[in-house]
Amino acid sequence: MQPKKKEHPKEKARLHRRNKHRERYDLKLLSGTCPELAPYVKINQYGDESIDFFDPEAVRYLNTALLKHNYNIKNWSIPTDYLCPAVPGRADYIHYLADLLNSGYLETQNSPLPAGNKIKCLDIGTGANCIYPIIGNAEYGWEFVGTDIDPVALEAAKEIVRSNPNLEGKIELRLQSNPKNIFYDIIQKGEYYDLTICNPPFHVSAADAQDAAAKKIKNLKGKNAAKPVLNFGGQMNELWCKGGEARFITDMIIQSKQFPSSCFWYSTLVSKQENLEGIYLTLDKEKALEVKTIKMGTGNKISRIVAWTFLSKEQQKVWKQHKLKTNI
């Protein structure tokens, strides 16, 4: 007896309204864009074309196809076992930050979104995939500085920029030589950013990451995995660090206070809701003048962006007026 065909919603309603990935994937179209994806497209038990989202190679080629089809990326590859990002969720972060800038720069939410190379963004932990600069530049024309502590990841990101002429001159990549630093030695004298972006290491250890992968497989497949595979890959500094997400964001907030006028909006993803209380306490202690929390959702996962600024309302107004007339 065949399983009853599962009804799928026409739209992924949780995604941002401007997100290009709200509709179900057209895997035939995407396989035409990226032929390497085609062997991984199968008919699932409900009679639909799909891929095995627990297969790292299938996930990698799906996201490669999405970047090529939607963001004018001709060449994109990352080293084996490095983090392969889920493009729809990364795009959501960019779109919500565009909304944040819209409310920060312009008088009404109906005004045109801030776009073009006058908008400068700092991507903390850009990784081998360079995903946020790719999407931010393609969607809004923003310019980026991306940083990482891993020379291998940074060289891979540089190769992506070099092999896509549309990205050259729009994305600069810098090595953070001291893993304890986030903004020190990166933000240079006289540099000003409209945004910082960060997807911080989530777990406290490799074992924690493996346990989370095993739990995910059990929840979705109903069975234990003897050796769970991280379907999106990821190296140590991409997935875990001492103290995990909470410690990393706490350090980021404390260090951002040392550059109060160098950035309009500092921001980070926060995956664990239980970390919010400590984050808010740190922001209060460091005297952030305005804090915003933006909820996001992709599939079954709920996340949020926390953004903060040390600029007063008057300083924000001056920044806005200056930025709309000139490139800082």
BALOBA-1460 file (C-alpha; in Angstrom, 3 decimals):
// residues 328
<rec num="1" residu="m" x="0.000" y="0.000" z="0.000"/>
<rec num="2" residu="q" x="1.443" y="3.378" z="-1.065"/>
<rec num="3" residu="p" x="1.707" y="6.081" z="1.601"/>
<rec num="4" residu="k" x="-0.849" y="8.820" z="1.309"/>
<rec num="5" residu="k" x="0.602" y="11.724" z="-0.669"/>
<rec num="6" residu="k" x="1.657" y="14.439" z="1.713"/>
<rec num="7" residu="e" x="0.195" y="17.881" z="1.096"/>
<rec num="8" residu="h" x="2.830" y="20.601" z="1.049"/>
<rec num="9" residu="p" x="2.127" y="24.316" z="1.467"/>
<rec num="10" residu="k" x="2.714" y="26.351" z="-1.672"/>
<rec num="11" residu="e" x="4.765" y="28.867" z="0.287"/>
<rec num="12" residu="k" x="7.179" y="28.702" z="3.220"/>
<rec num="13" residu="a" x="5.274" y="31.394" z="5.032"/>
<rec num="14" residu="r" x="7.805" y="31.750" z="7.829"/>
<rec num="15" residu="l" x="10.415" y="33.129" z="5.470"/>
<rec num="16" residu="h" x="10.722" y="36.874" z="4.898"/>
<rec num="17" residu="r" x="8.339" y="38.250" z="2.292"/>
<rec num="18" residu="r" x="11.249" y="39.217" z="-0.012"/>
<rec num="19" residu="n" x="13.015" y="35.882" z="0.341"/>
<rec num="20" residu="k" x="13.390" y="34.195" z="-3.068"/>
<rec num="21" residu="h" x="13.007" y="30.756" z="-1.503"/>
<rec num="22" residu="r" x="9.466" y="30.946" z="-0.163"/>
<rec num="23" residu="e" x="8.162" y="28.568" z="-2.838"/>
<rec num="24" residu="r" x="9.018" y="24.873" z="-2.965"/>
<rec num="25" residu="y" x="12.265" y="24.056" z="-4.744"/>
<rec num="26" residu="d" x="11.966" y="23.425" z="-8.464"/>
<rec num="27" residu="l" x="14.539" y="20.642" z="-8.515"/>
<rec num="28" residu="k" x="14.357" y="20.152" z="-12.278"/>
<rec num="29" residu="l" x="15.171" y="23.817" z="-12.822"/>
<rec num="30" residu="l" x="17.905" y="23.788" z="-10.180"/>
<rec num="31" residu="s" x="19.436" y="20.617" z="-11.651"/>
<rec num="32" residu="g" x="19.618" y="22.387" z="-15.000"/>
<rec num="33" residu="t" x="21.550" y="25.204" z="-13.317"/>
<rec num="34" residu="c" x="23.776" y="22.797" z="-11.380"/>
<rec num="35" residu="p" x="23.921" y="19.372" z="-13.133"/>
<rec num="36" residu="e" x="25.815" y="17.880" z="-10.163"/>
<rec num="37" residu="l" x="22.572" y="18.071" z="-8.192"/>
<rec num="38" residu="a" x="20.611" y="15.834" z="-10.577"/>
<rec num="39" residu="p" x="21.867" y="12.410" z="-9.296"/>
<rec num="40" residu="y" x="20.681" y="13.295" z="-5.797"/>
<rec num="41" residu="v" x="17.108" y="14.111" z="-6.822"/>
<rec num="42" residu="k" x="14.824" y="11.156" z="-6.055"/>
<rec num="43" residu="i" x="11.124" y="10.471" z="-5.766"/>
<rec num="44" residu="n" x="10.321" y="10.226" z="-2.086"/>
<rec num="45" residu="q" x="7.712" y="8.062" z="-0.388"/>
<rec num="46" residu="y" x="5.039" y="10.678" z="-1.019"/>
<rec num="47" residu="g" x="5.653" y="10.743" z="-4.774"/>
<rec num="48" residu="d" x="7.466" y="14.100" z="-4.746"/>
<rec num="49" residu="e" x="10.884" y="14.973" z="-6.112"/>
<rec num="50" residu="s" x="13.245" y="15.624" z="-3.217"/>
<rec num="51" residu="i" x="16.762" y="15.080" z="-1.947"/>
<rec num="52" residu="d" x="18.060" y="13.364" z="1.167"/>
<rec num="53" residu="f" x="18.666" y="16.302" z="3.482"/>
<rec num="54" residu="f" x="20.816" y="14.053" z="5.679"/>
<rec num="55" residu="d" x="23.305" y="13.566" z="2.818"/>
<rec num="56" residu="p" x="26.011" y="16.276" z="2.989"/>
<rec num="57" residu="e" x="26.777" y="16.032" z="-0.734"/>
<rec num="58" residu="a" x="23.126" y="16.445" z="-1.699"/>
<rec num="59" residu="v" x="22.830" y="19.451" z="0.624"/>
<rec num="60" residu="r" x="25.994" y="20.990" z="-0.805"/>
<rec num="61" residu="y" x="24.834" y="20.707" z="-4.416"/>
<rec num="62" residu="l" x="21.352" y="21.998" z="-3.588"/>
<rec num="63" residu="n" x="22.785" y="25.130" z="-2.020"/>
<rec num="64" residu="t" x="25.282" y="25.508" z="-4.860"/>
<rec num="65" residu="a" x="22.342" y="25.426" z="-7.276"/>
<rec num="66" residu="l" x="20.434" y="28.024" z="-5.247"/>
<rec num="67" residu="l" x="23.409" y="30.395" z="-5.292"/>
<rec num="68" residu="k" x="23.947" y="29.965" z="-9.014"/>
<rec num="69" residu="h" x="20.286" y="30.292" z="-9.947"/>
<rec num="70" residu="n" x="19.308" y="33.151" z="-7.648"/>
<rec num="71" residu="y" x="22.423" y="35.188" z="-6.884"/>
<rec num="72" residu="n" x="24.456" y="35.260" z="-10.116"/>
<rec num="73" residu="i" x="27.232" y="33.071" z="-8.708"/>
<rec num="74" residu="k" x="29.073" y="31.160" z="-11.425"/>
<rec num="75" residu="n" x="31.690" y="29.432" z="-9.283"/>
<rec num="76" residu="w" x="31.211" y="28.387" z="-5.665"/>
<rec num="77" residu="s" x="32.984" y="25.630" z="-3.792"/>
<rec num="78" residu="i" x="34.140" y="25.068" z="-0.229"/>
<rec num="79" residu="p" x="36.749" y="22.727" z="1.254"/>
<rec num="80" residu="t" x="35.622" y="19.269" z="2.382"/>
<rec num="81" residu="d" x="33.901" y="19.232" z="5.781"/>
<rec num="82" residu="y" x="33.558" y="23.016" z="5.977"/>
<rec num="83" residu="l" x="30.156" y="24.499" z="6.730"/>
<rec num="84" residu="c" x="27.694" y="24.476" z="3.845"/>
<rec num="85" residu="p" x="25.074" y="27.114" z="4.672"/>
<rec num="86" residu="a" x="21.346" y="26.737" z="4.194"/>
<rec num="87" residu="v" x="20.825" y="29.599" z="1.763"/>
<rec num="88" residu="p" x="17.153" y="30.445" z="2.568"/>
<rec num="89" residu="g" x="17.876" y="31.108" z="6.237"/>
<rec num="90" residu="r" x="20.954" y="33.188" z="5.456"/>
<rec num="91" residu="a" x="18.926" y="35.256" z="3.005"/>
<rec num="92" residu="d" x="16.336" y="35.894" z="5.717"/>
<rec num="93" residu="y" x="18.975" y="37.472" z="7.973"/>
<rec num="94" residu="i" x="20.001" y="39.844" z="5.173"/>
<rec num="95" residu="h" x="16.404" y="40.850" z="4.375"/>
<rec num="96" residu="y" x="15.549" y="41.550" z="8.021"/>
<rec num="97" residu="l" x="18.649" y="43.708" z="8.364"/>
<rec num="98" residu="a" x="17.557" y="45.653" z="5.296"/>
<rec num="99" residu="d" x="14.298" y="46.331" z="7.129"/>
<rec num="100" residu="l" x="16.268" y="47.399" z="10.199"/>
<rec num="101" residu="l" x="18.284" y="49.863" z="8.127"/>
<rec num="102" residu="n" x="15.099" y="51.072" z="6.488"/>
<rec num="103" residu="s" x="13.626" y="52.067" z="9.845"/>
<rec num="104" residu="g" x="16.981" y="53.490" z="10.924"/>
<rec num="105" residu="y" x="17.676" y="55.603" z="7.855"/>
<rec num="106" residu="l" x="14.355" y="56.503" z="6.354"/>
<rec num="107" residu="e" x="11.188" y="58.016" z="7.668"/>
<rec num="108" residu="t" x="8.673" y="55.311" z="6.731"/>
<rec num="109" residu="q" x="8.696" y="51.572" z="6.157"/>
<rec num="110" residu="n" x="7.330" y="52.223" z="2.653"/>
<rec num="111" residu="s" x="10.445" y="54.113" z="1.579"/>
<rec num="112" residu="p" x="12.946" y="52.431" z="-0.770"/>
<rec num="113" residu="l" x="15.292" y="50.070" z="1.051"/>
<rec num="114" residu="p" x="18.864" y="51.298" z="1.601"/>
<rec num="115" residu="a" x="20.885" y="49.827" z="-1.257"/>
<rec num="116" residu="g" x="24.108" y="50.321" z="-3.147"/>
<rec num="117" residu="n" x="27.748" y="50.538" z="-2.168"/>
<rec num="118" residu="k" x="27.134" y="53.336" z="0.329"/>
<rec num="119" residu="i" x="25.990" y="50.608" z="2.745"/>
<rec num="120" residu="k" x="29.004" y="49.011" z="4.442"/>
<rec num="121" residu="c" x="28.696" y="45.718" z="6.309"/>
<rec num="122" residu="l" x="31.089" y="43.759" z="8.516"/>
<rec num="123" residu="d" x="30.596" y="39.971" z="8.507"/>
<rec num="124" residu="i" x="32.137" y="38.333" z="11.573"/>
<rec num="125" residu="g" x="33.139" y="34.735" z="10.832"/>
<rec num="126" residu="t" x="32.435" y="34.842" z="7.115"/>
<rec num="127" residu="g" x="33.674" y="31.263" z="6.724"/>
<rec num="128" residu="a" x="34.792" y="29.416" z="3.624"/>
<rec num="129" residu="n" x="31.349" y="29.901" z="2.049"/>
<rec num="130" residu="c" x="31.263" y="33.758" z="2.083"/>
<rec num="131" residu="i" x="27.473" y="33.447" z="2.132"/>
<rec num="132" residu="y" x="26.324" y="36.709" z="3.720"/>
<rec num="133" residu="p" x="28.472" y="38.951" z="1.491"/>
<rec num="134" residu="i" x="27.273" y="37.031" z="-1.584"/>
<rec num="135" residu="i" x="23.584" y="37.455" z="-0.764"/>
<rec num="136" residu="g" x="23.868" y="40.980" z="0.633"/>
<rec num="137" residu="n" x="25.687" y="42.200" z="-2.450"/>
<rec num="138" residu="a" x="23.378" y="40.411" z="-4.892"/>
<rec num="139" residu="e" x="20.161" y="41.568" z="-3.229"/>
<rec num="140" residu="y" x="21.046" y="45.120" z="-2.193"/>
<rec num="141" residu="g" x="24.425" y="46.023" z="-3.672"/>
<rec num="142" residu="w" x="25.986" y="46.378" z="-0.200"/>
<rec num="143" residu="e" x="29.751" y="46.224" z="0.222"/>
<rec num="144" residu="f" x="31.314" y="43.888" z="2.773"/>
<rec num="145" residu="v" x="34.361" y="43.237" z="4.858"/>
<rec num="146" residu="g" x="34.396" y="39.583" z="5.938"/>
<rec num="147" residu="t" x="36.603" y="38.276" z="8.740"/>
<rec num="148" residu="d" x="37.662" y="34.846" z="9.950"/>
<rec num="149" residu="i" x="40.265" y="33.266" z="12.247"/>
<rec num="150" residu="d" x="40.798" y="30.294" z="9.898"/>
<rec num="151" residu="p" x="43.278" y="30.951" z="7.048"/>
<rec num="152" residu="v" x="41.981" y="27.947" z="5.064"/>
<rec num="153" residu="a" x="38.403" y="29.234" z="5.233"/>
<rec num="154" residu="l" x="39.500" y="32.733" z="4.309"/>
<rec num="155" residu="e" x="41.492" y="31.542" z="1.293"/>
<rec num="156" residu="a" x="38.453" y="29.566" z="0.079"/>
<rec num="157" residu="a" x="36.282" y="32.674" z="0.443"/>
<rec num="158" residu="k" x="38.871" y="34.734" z="-1.447"/>
<rec num="159" residu="e" x="38.815" y="32.192" z="-4.274"/>
<rec num="160" residu="i" x="35.025" y="32.527" z="-4.499"/>
<rec num="161" residu="v" x="35.413" y="36.303" z="-4.867"/>
<rec num="162" residu="r" x="38.234" y="35.953" z="-7.405"/>
<rec num="163" residu="s" x="36.286" y="33.475" z="-9.533"/>
<rec num="164" residu="n" x="33.130" y="35.624" z="-9.677"/>
<rec num="165" residu="p" x="33.946" y="38.960" z="-11.369"/>
<rec num="166" residu="n" x="30.682" y="40.494" z="-10.139"/>
<rec num="167" residu="l" x="32.021" y="40.220" z="-6.557"/>
<rec num="168" residu="e" x="35.475" y="41.689" z="-7.077"/>
<rec num="169" residu="g" x="35.981" y="45.063" z="-5.454"/>
<rec num="170" residu="k" x="32.816" y="44.604" z="-3.385"/>
<rec num="171" residu="i" x="33.984" y="42.076" z="-0.789"/>
<rec num="172" residu="e" x="37.203" y="42.443" z="1.199"/>
<rec num="173" residu="l" x="38.369" y="39.558" z="3.389"/>
<rec num="174" residu="r" x="40.558" y="39.994" z="6.488"/>
<rec num="175" residu="l" x="42.252" y="37.446" z="8.756"/>
<rec num="176" residu="q" x="41.651" y="37.873" z="12.485"/>
<rec num="177" residu="s" x="44.986" y="36.679" z="13.846"/>
<rec num="178" residu="n" x="43.891" y="36.678" z="17.500"/>
<rec num="179" residu="p" x="40.947" y="34.300" z="18.125"/>
<rec num="180" residu="k" x="40.063" y="36.201" z="21.297"/>
<rec num="181" residu="n" x="39.411" y="39.375" z="19.331"/>
<rec num="182" residu="i" x="36.277" y="40.104" z="17.319"/>
<rec num="183" residu="f" x="36.498" y="43.793" z="16.374"/>
<rec num="184" residu="y" x="40.026" y="44.654" z="17.548"/>
<rec num="185" residu="d" x="42.522" y="44.655" z="14.653"/>
<rec num="186" residu="i" x="39.608" y="44.478" z="12.188"/>
<rec num="187" residu="i" x="37.807" y="47.819" z="12.462"/>
<rec num="188" residu="q" x="40.425" y="50.311" z="11.324"/>
<rec num="189" residu="k" x="40.702" y="53.966" z="12.250"/>
<rec num="190" residu="g" x="38.295" y="56.006" z="10.170"/>
<rec num="191" residu="e" x="36.159" y="52.999" z="9.161"/>
<rec num="192" residu="y" x="32.397" y="53.118" z="9.696"/>
<rec num="193" residu="y" x="29.893" y="50.323" z="9.184"/>
<rec num="194" residu="d" x="26.145" y="50.378" z="8.886"/>
<rec num="195" residu="l" x="25.825" y="46.768" z="10.046"/>
<rec num="196" residu="t" x="27.707" y="43.914" z="11.561"/>
<rec num="197" residu="i" x="26.488" y="40.391" z="10.838"/>
<rec num="198" residu="c" x="27.368" y="37.225" z="12.728"/>
<rec num="199" residu="n" x="26.302" y="33.592" z="12.890"/>
<rec num="200" residu="p" x="28.203" y="32.627" z="16.051"/>
<rec num="201" residu="p" x="29.443" y="29.136" z="16.951"/>
<rec num="202" residu="f" x="26.412" y="27.378" z="18.385"/>
<rec num="203" residu="h" x="27.782" y="24.540" z="20.527"/>
<rec num="204" residu="v" x="30.163" y="24.354" z="23.486"/>
<rec num="205" residu="s" x="32.081" y="21.306" z="22.183"/>
<rec num="206" residu="a" x="32.378" y="18.763" z="19.365"/>
<rec num="207" residu="a" x="30.533" y="16.246" z="21.528"/>
<rec num="208" residu="d" x="27.701" y="18.719" z="21.990"/>
<rec num="209" residu="a" x="27.464" y="19.162" z="18.195"/>
<rec num="210" residu="q" x="27.367" y="15.395" z="17.658"/>
<rec num="211" residu="d" x="24.707" y="14.958" z="20.344"/>
<rec num="212" residu="a" x="22.573" y="17.626" z="18.695"/>
<rec num="213" residu="a" x="22.948" y="15.920" z="15.293"/>
<rec num="214" residu="a" x="21.919" y="12.578" z="16.802"/>
<rec num="215" residu="k" x="18.885" y="14.134" z="18.461"/>
<rec num="216" residu="k" x="17.849" y="15.786" z="15.190"/>
<rec num="217" residu="i" x="18.071" y="12.487" z="13.301"/>
<rec num="218" residu="k" x="16.053" y="10.683" z="15.977"/>
<rec num="219" residu="n" x="13.351" y="13.360" z="15.965"/>
<rec num="220" residu="l" x="13.021" y="13.393" z="12.171"/>
<rec num="221" residu="k" x="13.662" y="9.738" z="11.328"/>
<rec num="222" residu="g" x="12.486" y="8.071" z="14.505"/>
<rec num="223" residu="k" x="15.697" y="6.087" z="14.984"/>
<rec num="224" residu="n" x="19.092" y="6.451" z="16.583"/>
<rec num="225" residu="a" x="22.225" y="7.032" z="14.514"/>
<rec num="226" residu="a" x="25.346" y="5.195" z="15.627"/>
<rec num="227" residu="k" x="27.574" y="7.858" z="14.077"/>
<rec num="228" residu="p" x="25.522" y="10.944" z="13.206"/>
<rec num="229" residu="v" x="26.673" y="12.949" z="10.182"/>
<rec num="230" residu="l" x="26.644" y="16.741" z="10.279"/>
<rec num="231" residu="n" x="24.653" y="17.211" z="7.092"/>
<rec num="232" residu="f" x="25.765" y="20.839" z="6.711"/>
<rec num="233" residu="g" x="29.344" y="20.039" z="7.703"/>
<rec num="234" residu="g" x="31.350" y="22.455" z="9.795"/>
<rec num="235" residu="q" x="34.741" y="22.884" z="11.470"/>
<rec num="236" residu="m" x="35.371" y="23.547" z="15.150"/>
<rec num="237" residu="n" x="35.358" y="27.345" z="14.992"/>
<rec num="238" residu="e" x="32.238" y="27.264" z="12.774"/>
<rec num="239" residu="l" x="30.123" y="25.044" z="15.037"/>
<rec num="240" residu="w" x="31.514" y="25.209" z="18.547"/>
<rec num="241" residu="c" x="33.748" y="27.247" z="20.830"/>
<rec num="242" residu="k" x="34.489" y="27.483" z="24.531"/>
<rec num="243" residu="g" x="31.296" y="28.659" z="26.198"/>
<rec num="244" residu="g" x="29.291" y="28.250" z="23.000"/>
<rec num="245" residu="e" x="26.911" y="30.843" z="21.616"/>
<rec num="246" residu="a" x="26.294" y="32.603" z="24.944"/>
<rec num="247" residu="r" x="29.986" y="33.240" z="25.637"/>
<rec num="248" residu="f" x="30.759" y="34.331" z="22.080"/>
<rec num="249" residu="i" x="27.925" y="36.870" z="21.969"/>
<rec num="250" residu="t" x="28.783" y="38.183" z="25.431"/>
<rec num="251" residu="d" x="32.353" y="38.813" z="24.282"/>
<rec num="252" residu="m" x="31.049" y="40.440" z="21.098"/>
<rec num="253" residu="i" x="28.854" y="42.877" z="23.022"/>
<rec num="254" residu="i" x="31.658" y="43.818" z="25.425"/>
<rec num="255" residu="q" x="34.095" y="44.423" z="22.569"/>
<rec num="256" residu="s" x="31.545" y="46.355" z="20.514"/>
<rec num="257" residu="k" x="31.329" y="48.899" z="23.336"/>
<rec num="258" residu="q" x="34.927" y="49.848" z="22.511"/>
<rec num="259" residu="f" x="33.772" y="50.940" z="19.027"/>
<rec num="260" residu="p" x="30.547" y="52.792" z="19.887"/>
<rec num="261" residu="s" x="30.542" y="55.158" z="16.922"/>
<rec num="262" residu="s" x="32.071" y="52.799" z="14.327"/>
<rec num="263" residu="c" x="28.825" y="51.001" z="13.560"/>
<rec num="264" residu="f" x="25.153" y="51.950" z="13.393"/>
<rec num="265" residu="w" x="23.740" y="48.493" z="14.188"/>
<rec num="266" residu="y" x="25.702" y="45.605" z="15.643"/>
<rec num="267" residu="s" x="23.829" y="42.326" z="15.219"/>
<rec num="268" residu="t" x="24.054" y="38.576" z="15.730"/>
<rec num="269" residu="l" x="21.943" y="35.500" z="15.321"/>
<rec num="270" residu="v" x="20.788" y="33.903" z="18.574"/>
<rec num="271" residu="s" x="19.709" y="30.292" z="18.154"/>
<rec num="272" residu="k" x="18.998" y="29.394" z="21.777"/>
<rec num="273" residu="q" x="16.151" y="31.300" z="23.388"/>
<rec num="274" residu="e" x="17.525" y="30.551" z="26.856"/>
<rec num="275" residu="n" x="20.562" y="32.699" z="26.039"/>
<rec num="276" residu="l" x="18.496" y="35.844" z="25.533"/>
<rec num="277" residu="e" x="18.246" y="36.817" z="29.189"/>
<rec num="278" residu="g" x="22.022" y="36.871" z="29.628"/>
<rec num="279" residu="i" x="22.454" y="38.742" z="26.346"/>
<rec num="280" residu="y" x="19.989" y="41.437" z="27.410"/>
<rec num="281" residu="l" x="21.704" y="41.770" z="30.790"/>
<rec num="282" residu="t" x="25.079" y="42.253" z="29.086"/>
<rec num="283" residu="l" x="23.627" y="44.826" z="26.689"/>
<rec num="284" residu="d" x="22.179" y="46.715" z="29.648"/>
<rec num="285" residu="k" x="25.471" y="46.541" z="31.527"/>
<rec num="286" residu="e" x="27.370" y="47.860" z="28.501"/>
<rec num="287" residu="k" x="24.786" y="50.631" z="28.115"/>
<rec num="288" residu="a" x="23.498" y="49.892" z="24.623"/>
<rec num="289" residu="l" x="21.102" y="52.734" z="23.850"/>
<rec num="290" residu="e" x="18.708" y="50.734" z="21.694"/>
<rec num="291" residu="v" x="18.158" y="46.976" z="21.354"/>
<rec num="292" residu="k" x="15.941" y="45.191" z="18.862"/>
<rec num="293" residu="t" x="15.007" y="41.506" z="18.670"/>
<rec num="294" residu="i" x="13.785" y="40.198" z="15.311"/>
<rec num="295" residu="k" x="12.216" y="36.736" z="15.137"/>
<rec num="296" residu="m" x="12.923" y="34.450" z="12.196"/>
<rec num="297" residu="g" x="11.726" y="30.981" z="11.243"/>
<rec num="298" residu="t" x="12.858" y="28.442" z="8.648"/>
<rec num="299" residu="g" x="11.175" y="25.048" z="8.492"/>
<rec num="300" residu="n" x="10.786" y="23.786" z="12.054"/>
<rec num="301" residu="k" x="13.543" y="26.000" z="13.410"/>
<rec num="302" residu="i" x="12.926" y="29.234" z="15.276"/>
<rec num="303" residu="s" x="15.751" y="31.738" z="15.592"/>
<rec num="304" residu="r" x="16.145" y="35.445" z="16.134"/>
<rec num="305" residu="i" x="18.424" y="38.384" z="15.436"/>
<rec num="306" residu="v" x="19.488" y="40.626" z="18.296"/>
<rec num="307" residu="a" x="20.688" y="44.061" z="17.174"/>
<rec num="308" residu="w" x="22.020" y="46.929" z="19.277"/>
<rec num="309" residu="t" x="23.450" y="50.407" z="18.877"/>
<rec num="310" residu="f" x="25.400" y="52.829" z="21.048"/>
<rec num="311" residu="l" x="24.283" y="55.825" z="18.985"/>
<rec num="312" residu="s" x="21.819" y="58.257" z="20.489"/>
<rec num="313" residu="k" x="18.760" y="59.293" z="18.511"/>
<rec num="314" residu="e" x="20.497" y="62.537" z="17.583"/>
<rec num="315" residu="q" x="23.627" y="60.672" z="16.449"/>
<rec num="316" residu="q" x="21.466" y="58.291" z="14.432"/>
<rec num="317" residu="k" x="19.834" y="61.259" z="12.733"/>
<rec num="318" residu="v" x="23.218" y="62.807" z="11.849"/>
<rec num="319" residu="w" x="24.497" y="59.437" z="10.573"/>
<rec num="320" residu="k" x="21.378" y="59.014" z="8.455"/>
<rec num="321" residu="q" x="21.610" y="62.486" z="6.929"/>
<rec num="322" residu="h" x="25.306" y="62.109" z="6.158"/>
<rec num="323" residu="k" x="24.997" y="58.610" z="4.732"/>
<rec num="324" residu="l" x="22.159" y="59.481" z="2.409"/>
<rec num="325" residu="k" x="24.290" y="62.232" z="0.834"/>
<rec num="326" residu="t" x="27.762" y="60.698" z="0.781"/>
<rec num="327" residu="n" x="29.659" y="57.449" z="1.172"/>
<rec num="328" residu="i" x="31.266" y="57.294" z="4.596"/>
